[in-house]
Amino acid sequence: MLRVLKDRPAHGYVIAAELERLGLGALGGGTLYPILGRLHRDGLLTAEWTAGDGGPGRKVYALTDVGVQELDVQAERWRRFARITSGIASPVAGQAGEQR
């Protein structure tokens, strides 16, 4: 969610649609909004009500500076995790633990 909000503020429907487009599947409101609430509570997001276009208002979320920093930290942790697990799942020929 932090990555989706890095480029621009968005409301929940846009966030959910973008996560689905990225291949993470459909994310229901019962999952989405508690996570957004926690990220807001932790100071990683701002949340502001905006007027709707002829409909109800919408809460728009945006990254804070702390949120940008957290995104960078989590992205590096994920890259490290991916490198480690890739090495475990596909060991290089000749390394210990190779199965034939």
Secondary structure, DSSP 8 states (H G I E B T S, - for coil): -HHHHHSS-EEHHHHHHHHIIIII----HHHHHHHHHHHHHTTSEEEEEE--SSS--EEEEEE-HHHHHHHHHHHHHHHHHHHHHHHHHS--TTSTT---
